[in-house]
């Protein structure tokens, strides 16, 4: 479904990503994790076609992601950015329905899909008429998730969707995301800085360091067979949280 081949990205002459080659498994959750500035979010923007690689190729559903194809391919990807990225002048309903309106969906089709998504995300129906500023942080993230899922995309991209939430709200949303991933059988790529969250939500972990893949595989492999000294230190630094990984 999603293939990255020797992808490189530079900003102002500095290498942000170097020779990233990766195959993302279908209907599984792949987690990008690593220190700040290691290239996690840049990878998501490359996959989504928001920026272009300086070298290498990204293919999604058999098509190369490039300027000529990015717009159409992006409609087959749901994207949740940090803190939701909702339009403040639209209600929750307006945010979720935005692309469907743009694509000419009927009001009946939009209403039916939103009804499905409200149930899926456990979002209070009456809150759909509120503006983002009137919602809690957790509610805003649920709206962002509904918006990302509105067109029933094949691929779901989430960039630290729970990074700004307090622990109790984050705990609830982690549980709900896990259930949603399992029920929808979507291909998911998730960025987080929290190893316990990666262990709870991810099937495949991709640990990045300074723009390169340091190790990829199940969390058990990173814990029991670290490929490098950096992997060992990174896991050990968060091992106390991993003991009770997940809600």
Secondary structure, 3 states (H helix, E strand, C coil): CEEEEEEEEEECCEEEEEEEEEEECCCCEEEEEECCCCCHHHHHHHHCCCCCCCEEEEEECCEECCCCCHHHHHCCEEEECCCCCCCCCCEHHHHHHHHHHHCCCCHHHHHHHHHHHHHHHCCCHHHHHCEHHHCCHHHHHHHHHHHHHCCCCCEEEEECCCCCCCHHHHHHHHHHHHHHHHHHCCEEEEECCCHHHHHHHCCEEEEEECCEEEEEECHHHHHHCCCCHHHHHHHHHCHHHHCCCCC
